[in-house]
C-alpha cells in the first residue's frame, strides 16, 4: 500500500535516510545557528527558531545521541513531536512530493523494542527508514537512562 500523496521529508545522516511523516518537519536551519552553552541532556546545544529555544541532537547510525558535532552535518531539521520542537543535525534534507513506494513493516527478527523505525521503503538513493517523530524523541529520552556501552539502566548512583 502506498502512502497518500503528501510531501514528506527525508533526513540523511550517518548513512541513514529517515523518512518523516507529512507535517513532522517544521523548518530547516543552518547548524551554524546553534549555541553550545549549557546543552540539554544528550544534546549538542540549542537553536532559536519559531520564537522557541529548541534542543538539538546529533544521532549516530544506531540512533543514539552523540555529544560531539559530527563532520558534515550543516543542516538542522526542526521537527514537531507533539510536545514541542527539537532539532536533528543532518548531512542532507530533501522533500519527497511524489508517492513513496510501499512501506514494509520490519520483520519480527529485525525489530528492536526501543527503535523508532517502523517500516522501510525502497528509494532511488537506498532504503528509507520510516520513523515516528514521537517515537524518536521517546528513544532519545530512553537513551538518557542507558549507560553508554553497557545496555544497562543507569541508576542515580551510576550517574
Long-range contacts (C-beta under 8 A, 24 or more apart in sequence): 1-102, 1-103, 2-99, 2-100, 2-101, 2-102, 3-99, 3-100, 3-103, 4-99, 5-97, 5-98, 5-99, 7-95, 7-96, 7-97, 8-95, 8-96, 8-100, 9-77, 9-93, 9-94, 9-95, 9-96, 10-93, 10-94, 10-95, 10-96, 10-123, 10-128, 11-77, 11-88, 11-90, 11-92, 11-93, 12-90, 12-91, 12-92, 12-93, 12-94, 13-58, 13-59, 13-70, 13-73, 13-88, 13-89, 13-90, 13-91, 13-92, 14-59, 14-60, 14-61, 14-70, 15-61, 16-61, 16-63, 16-129, 17-123, 17-125, 17-126, 17-127, 17-128, 17-129, 18-128, 18-129, 18-130, 18-131, 18-136, 19-96, 19-100, 19-121, 19-128, 19-129, 19-130, 19-131, 20-79, 20-131, 20-133, 21-130, 21-132, 21-133, 23-80, 24-79, 24-80, 24-81, 24-133, 25-77, 25-78, 25-79, 25-80, 25-93, 25-95, 26-50, 26-78, 26-79, 26-80, 26-85, 27-78, 28-75, 28-76, 28-77, 28-78, 28-93, 29-75, 29-76, 29-78, 29-87, 30-74, 30-75, 30-76, 31-69, 31-73, 31-74, 31-75, 31-76, 31-89, 32-74, 33-76, 34-76, 34-87, 39-67, 41-144, 42-67, 42-140, 42-143, 42-144, 44-68, 44-69, 44-89, 47-76, 47-78, 47-87, 49-78, 49-85, 49-87, 50-78, 50-85, 52-84, 52-85, 54-78, 54-84, 54-85, 54-86, 54-87, 55-86, 55-87, 56-86, 56-87, 56-88, 56-89, 57-86, 57-87, 57-88, 57-89, 57-140, 58-88, 58-89, 59-88, 59-89, 63-115, 63-116, 63-117, 63-136, 63-139, 64-143, 64-148, 65-140, 65-143, 79-133, 79-136, 80-133, 81-133, 81-134, 81-136, 81-137, 82-133, 82-134, 83-134, 83-137, 86-137, 86-140, 100-128, 103-130, 114-139, 114-142, 115-139
